[in-house]
Each structure stands twice: as C-alpha cells, then as structure tokens.
Amino acid sequence: MACLFIVDDQPDTHIILARLLEVDGYTVVGAHNGSEALKQIPVVRPALVLLDLALPGIDGLTVAKQLRINTSTKHVPIIAMTAFGGNDYRTQAMAAGCSEYLLKPLDFAKLRGVIAQLVLQVA
C-alpha cells in the first residue's frame, strides 16, 4: 500500500490520523514541523502529503511551495489541513500547490475518499 506523510505539530492529531490511515493499509510517516518535513519528504518520497498549514517556524504554505519547486516532490499530492476557513486562505493554499483543502476538525470519511482519489491519480 502507499506511503503517506503527515505534517502536523499537534501530537494528538498526528497519532489519530496515523492510526486511522494505518488501519486502511497505508504506511504512515511524518514530521511535527516544516523544517523536518522539507528534509524528510524528498527522502521518503510518499504517495501523498497531509499538511497542516499552521506550523511553527516554516508554515504549511511555505512547505507546499518548497515541495512544488523540488523536482523529486513537485508531483506529490498535498492535502492542506487547517482550522482556518475562508476563501482567501483556501485560495492561498491552492496557489501554493495544494491539491485539496480540508477544514479541521476533519471529516474522516471525506478524508479517506480524497486520499484514495489522489493516490490513484498518482499511481
């Protein structure tokens, strides 16, 4: 099954998402901040990145932009996860290179569907 990479600074969110996705058969790895993510993602080469936009240090929008610049990660789908609603923030996330934008608290059924769809597009 595909490898997914979670970037979220909230340990509880990280653990819950990882367990949920592992039950679905995915291999899950991750980072708790943008710097770690930018170092690890090109090495891990995941099928998809779940990216919290509100990260300490390097924020999620910057991480997404950097992943799009890197030749080894530019085609990896990115799902932006945030508690910040509003069209402006969504527009910024999509302009940064995110493939999808989901609001927290996450609807797990919707998340599963979006992940399955994006992973199939890349495969």
C-alpha positions in Angstrom: 0.0 0.0 0.0 1.0 3.6 -0.5 3.2 5.6 2.0 1.6 8.8 3.3 3.4 11.6 5.1 1.7 13.6 7.8 3.0 17.1 8.8 1.2 18.3 11.9 2.5 19.9 15.1 -0.3 18.6 17.3 0.7 15.2 18.6 -2.9 14.0 19.1 -3.9 14.9 15.5 -0.8 13.2 14.2 -1.4 10.0 16.2 -5.1 9.8 15.4 -4.5 10.3 11.6 -1.7 7.8 11.6 -3.8 5.1 13.3 -6.8 5.7 11.1 -4.7 5.5 7.9 -2.7 2.5 9.0 -6.0 0.6 9.6 -6.8 1.4 5.9 -3.5 -0.2 5.0 -1.3 2.8 4.4 2.3 3.1 5.7 2.4 6.4 7.6 5.4 8.5 8.4 5.6 12.2 9.4 7.1 15.3 10.9 6.0 17.8 13.5 7.2 21.0 11.8 8.0 22.4 8.4 11.8 22.1 8.6 11.6 18.4 9.4 9.1 17.8 6.6 11.2 19.6 4.0 14.2 17.4 4.9 12.3 14.1 5.1 9.7 14.2 2.3 12.3 14.1 -0.6 13.9 11.1 1.0 10.8 9.2 1.9 9.1 10.0 -1.4 5.5 9.5 -0.1 2.5 9.0 -2.4 0.7 11.9 -0.6 1.3 14.6 2.0 -1.2 15.6 4.6 -0.1 19.1 5.6 -1.2 21.3 8.5 -1.0 24.9 7.4 -0.4 26.4 10.9 3.0 25.0 11.7 5.7 26.6 14.0 8.6 28.0 12.2 8.2 27.3 8.5 4.4 27.4 7.9 2.5 25.0 5.7 2.1 27.4 2.8 5.9 27.7 2.6 6.3 23.9 2.8 3.9 23.4 0.0 5.7 26.0 -2.2 9.0 24.4 -1.5 7.7 20.9 -2.3 6.5 22.2 -5.6 9.9 23.6 -6.5 11.8 20.4 -5.7 11.9 18.1 -8.8 11.6 15.0 -6.6 8.4 16.2 -4.8 6.7 18.5 -7.3 4.1 15.9 -8.4 3.3 14.6 -4.9 -0.3 15.5 -4.0 -0.7 17.7 -0.9 -3.8 17.9 1.2 -3.9 21.1 3.2 -5.5 20.7 6.7 -6.4 23.7 8.7 -8.9 25.2 11.2 -8.8 28.5 9.2 -11.8 28.7 6.9 -12.5 31.3 4.3 -11.9 31.6 0.6 -8.8 33.7 0.9 -6.9 31.0 2.9 -8.2 28.3 0.5 -7.0 30.3 -2.5 -3.6 30.8 -0.9 -3.3 27.1 -0.2 -4.2 26.1 -3.7 -1.9 28.8 -5.2 0.9 27.3 -3.0 0.4 24.0 -4.7 -2.0 22.1 -2.5 -4.2 19.6 -4.3 -7.1 19.7 -1.8 -8.1 21.9 1.2 -9.9 20.3 4.2 -11.1 22.0 7.4 -10.4 20.7 10.9 -11.9 19.0 12.6 -11.5 16.6 9.7 -14.4 14.5 8.4 -12.6 11.1 8.3 -14.9 9.7 5.6 -14.3 12.6 3.3 -10.5 12.5 4.1 -10.4 8.8 3.2 -12.1 9.4 -0.1 -9.9 12.3 -1.0 -6.7 10.3 -0.2 -7.9 7.3 -2.2 -8.7 9.5 -5.2 -5.4 11.4 -5.1 -3.3 8.3 -4.5 -4.9 6.7 -7.5 -4.2 9.7 -9.7 -0.5 9.5 -9.0 -0.2 5.7 -9.3 
